Amino acid sequence: MEDVEKLLKGTVEELDRLLNAKNVLGDPIEREGATVIPIVSYGFGFGAGGNVAQKSGSSAGTGAGGGIKPLGAIIFDKDGARVESVKGALTSMTEIAAKAATAVMGKMSASKDKPDA
């Protein structure tokens, strides 16, 4: 059980190191009189477990996974400060599908309202 505790402690210490504002607000990038600060979202999960057997000793393990997604940027330039969002492919596809579904439903509704000839 001591091994599992060590593994968990190490994992939590690493998470503590990762969870800070600098990882959500990236390092500023300066270009052509403007400063851009990237904004990202990230998530992760982890697990740990172990077993102690009387004859064969003990075993332990951990697992983790994560991902990062760009959300936008804070831009400071001669015009002031603004936040620009990043639309990902999934967002765009969702918007297209929603518009298409709305158009189809509108046509179906319109054809129901017309009397049969």
Secondary structure, 3 states (H helix, E strand, C coil): CHHHHHHHHHHHHHHHHHCCHHHHECCCEEECCEEEEEEEEEEEEEEEEEEEECCCEEEEEEEEEEEEEEEEEEEEECCEEEEEECCCHHHHHHHHHHHHHHHHHHHHHHHHHCCCC
